Amino acid sequence: MPRQRWSPALWLALPLLCMPWTTPFAEYGDVLLNNRAQQAGMPPVVFPHWFHRIRYRCKVCHSELGFEMRAGANVVTMNDIVQGKFCGACHNGQIAWATENCGLCHTGRAGLPTRIFGSHETLGPGRW
């Protein structure tokens, strides 16, 4: 009787099946923002900091767009973003996806506090 073999697709899917589905999809250096999202009935935002940092210099967001150098320090509302402030400067449907795609940013697990994934010592200037 021939030996049954697993298909290549199953080997590729196996890591996904083993993932802990109770955690947000965040990597080292990602910023979880939950100052207002959960109160508004949305999952927290997972901001991929290093994905953006690879493409842009720090000053683009932290000087030109007005983001503080501490996770969760800014008061950012969806209205601000739709008006083209903060994230909305790029997430306008022309440079990057627009705000209608809520599930692309709001991917965090409910109940988690605002923080940076990776280290409790990376909270901003003077604490590195």
Protein Blocks (a to p, Z undefined) as FASTA:
>chain_A
ZZddddfklmmmmmmmmpcfkbccddehiacdfflmmmnopacddddfklmmmmpcfklm
mmmnopafbehkaccdfklmmnopajlmmmnolmmccfklmmlmmmccehiacddehiak
lnbghiZZ
